[in-house]
């Protein structure tokens, strides 16, 4: 098995700095393994969620508004059905995003809601 600890530390520094990152490689290059190791490295300091976007329709990606609403629904479902560790006050805000779209609810608002 390949040692990915250096790669995980590099990504961890990006997360700590509030930076975005992407992992995009062909099949069988260790993307899932890297994300699992990253989750393990961050779980004590961050709210880490495993979210699956494969089940949502393509139209969700048409605008920031529809994506934000779908993202909020996915997070609320993760809390309600998978016991994700999301504080109740944040769940209430996310529930509002998920079920009552209002102007100004963009993905940045969801990020701020989930940030510690």
ABEGO torsion letter per residue (X at the ends): XBBAAAAAAAAAAAAAAGBBBBBBBBBGAGAAAAAAAAAAAAAAABBBBBBBAAABBAAAAABAAAAAAAAAAAAAAAAAAAGBBBBAAAAAAAAAAAABBBBGBBAAAAAAAABX
